[in-house]
Amino acid sequence: TGVVPFVALLLLQQRRPVAGRALLVTGPGCPGHSLCRSNVQEQTRRQVALLNATAQDLFSLYLKCQGEPFSSDTDRLCNPSGIFFPAFRVNRTSERKEVMVAMYKLFAFLNASLGNITRDQEELNPTAKELLDRLHNTTKT
C-alpha cells in the first residue's frame, strides 16, 4: 500500500540519474512553509505522508493521460522485474546516520525518476496541464 501506486508510476518510465537536494531547514528558501519549520526527520516524515496521500490520484491521472493500453493493462505493464529500486535496509536499531543516508538515496531516486517522468510527459503530453502541474508540484516536495 502507500507508495505502491507511486512506484508503479516510476516503473512505467525510463529512469536517468539527476541530482537531488534537501529542503532548507531555515532561511529565505522556506518562508512560511510548514515542511521547513522542523528538523530533517520530521520534514521527511511529512514528505512521505504527502507522497502517500497524493500517489494514487497522481497515478490514476497519469494512466488516464497515457491512454490505452496503459489505462487498462497496468498489471502486465508494471512488472517490476529488472527494476533496481534503492535498498532500504535499516530498522529501529540502525544508527541515525545510516537511516539518513538510506532515506537520502531513496528520495534522490524518487526525485530523479519524477523529474524524468515530468520531462517525458512535457514532450509526450504537452496539453495535459493538470498532469504536468501535479508532476511539477510533486517534484517540488
C-alpha positions as CSV (number, residue, x, y, z in Angstrom):
1,T,0.0,0.0,0.0
2,G,1.2,3.6,0.5
3,V,3.7,4.4,-2.2
4,V,3.0,1.2,-4.2
5,P,0.9,3.1,-6.9
6,F,3.6,5.8,-6.9
7,V,6.3,3.2,-7.5
8,A,4.1,1.7,-10.3
9,L,4.2,5.1,-11.9
10,L,8.0,5.1,-11.8
11,L,8.1,1.6,-13.3
12,L,6.3,2.8,-16.5
13,Q,9.1,5.2,-17.3
14,Q,12.8,5.1,-18.0
15,R,14.9,6.4,-15.2
16,R,18.0,8.6,-15.6
17,P,20.0,10.0,-12.6
18,V,19.7,13.6,-11.7
19,A,20.8,15.5,-8.6
20,G,18.6,15.5,-5.5
21,R,18.6,18.2,-2.8
22,A,17.3,18.5,0.7
23,L,15.0,21.2,1.9
24,L,16.4,24.1,3.8
25,V,15.5,24.0,7.4
26,T,15.6,27.7,7.8
27,G,16.3,30.8,5.7
28,P,14.7,32.6,2.7
29,G,14.2,29.4,0.8
30,C,11.4,28.3,3.2
31,P,9.3,31.4,4.1
32,G,6.3,30.2,6.0
33,H,6.5,26.7,4.5
34,S,5.4,24.1,7.2
35,L,7.9,21.5,6.0
36,C,10.8,23.8,6.7
37,R,10.0,24.5,10.4
38,S,11.0,21.1,11.7
39,N,14.1,19.0,11.8
40,V,15.1,16.8,8.9
41,Q,13.4,13.7,10.2
42,E,10.1,15.5,10.7
43,Q,10.4,17.0,7.2
44,T,11.0,13.5,5.8
45,R,8.0,12.1,7.7
46,R,5.8,14.9,6.3
47,Q,7.1,14.4,2.8
48,V,6.4,10.7,2.9
49,A,2.9,11.3,4.2
50,L,2.3,13.9,1.4
51,L,3.5,11.4,-1.2
52,N,1.4,8.7,0.2
53,A,-1.7,10.9,0.2
54,T,-1.3,12.0,-3.4
55,A,0.3,8.9,-5.1
56,Q,-2.9,7.1,-6.1
57,D,-4.6,10.1,-7.6
58,L,-1.4,11.1,-9.5
59,F,-1.0,7.6,-10.8
60,S,-4.6,7.4,-11.9
61,L,-4.3,10.7,-13.7
62,Y,-1.0,9.6,-15.3
63,L,-2.6,6.4,-16.6
64,K,-5.7,8.3,-17.9
65,C,-3.4,10.7,-19.8
66,Q,-1.4,7.9,-21.4
67,G,-4.5,6.2,-22.9
68,E,-4.6,2.6,-24.0
69,P,-3.1,0.1,-23.1
70,F,-1.7,1.9,-20.1
71,S,-5.0,2.8,-18.6
72,S,-6.4,-0.7,-18.6
73,D,-3.5,-3.2,-18.5
74,T,-1.3,-1.9,-15.7
75,D,-0.7,-5.4,-14.1
76,R,1.2,-6.5,-17.2
77,L,2.9,-3.2,-17.9
78,C,4.1,-2.6,-14.4
79,N,6.0,-5.8,-14.0
80,P,8.8,-4.9,-11.5
81,S,11.4,-7.4,-12.8
82,G,14.7,-5.8,-13.6
83,I,13.9,-2.6,-11.6
84,F,16.6,-1.6,-9.2
85,F,14.8,0.4,-6.5
86,P,17.3,1.5,-3.8
87,A,17.6,-0.9,-0.9
88,F,16.3,0.3,2.4
89,R,17.9,-2.0,4.9
90,V,17.6,0.0,8.1
91,N,15.4,-0.5,11.2
92,R,14.8,0.9,14.6
93,T,18.2,-0.2,15.8
94,S,20.2,1.4,12.9
95,E,22.4,4.4,13.5
96,R,20.8,7.7,12.7
97,K,23.4,8.5,10.0
98,E,22.7,5.1,8.3
99,V,19.0,5.9,8.3
100,M,19.5,9.4,6.9
101,V,21.8,8.1,4.1
102,A,19.3,5.4,3.2
103,M,16.4,8.0,3.1
104,Y,18.5,10.4,1.0
105,K,19.2,7.6,-1.5
106,L,15.5,6.8,-1.7
107,F,14.4,10.4,-2.1
108,A,17.1,11.1,-4.7
109,F,15.9,8.1,-6.7
110,L,12.3,9.2,-6.4
111,N,13.2,12.8,-7.3
112,A,15.2,11.7,-10.3
113,S,12.5,9.4,-11.5
114,L,9.8,12.0,-11.2
115,G,12.0,14.6,-12.9
116,N,12.5,12.2,-15.8
117,I,8.7,11.3,-15.9
118,T,7.9,15.0,-15.9
119,R,10.3,15.8,-18.7
120,D,9.0,12.9,-20.8
121,Q,5.4,14.0,-20.2
122,E,6.2,17.5,-21.3
123,E,7.2,16.0,-24.7
124,L,4.5,13.3,-24.9
125,N,1.5,15.1,-23.4
126,P,2.2,18.8,-23.6
127,T,-1.5,19.6,-23.4
128,A,-2.1,17.6,-20.2
129,K,-1.9,20.6,-17.9
130,E,-3.3,19.0,-14.8
131,L,-0.9,16.1,-15.0
132,L,2.1,18.4,-15.7
133,D,1.1,20.7,-12.9
134,R,0.8,17.8,-10.4
135,L,4.1,16.3,-11.5
136,H,5.9,19.6,-11.1
137,N,4.3,20.1,-7.7
138,T,5.3,16.6,-6.6
139,T,9.0,17.2,-7.6
140,K,8.9,20.4,-5.6
141,T,8.0,18.4,-2.5
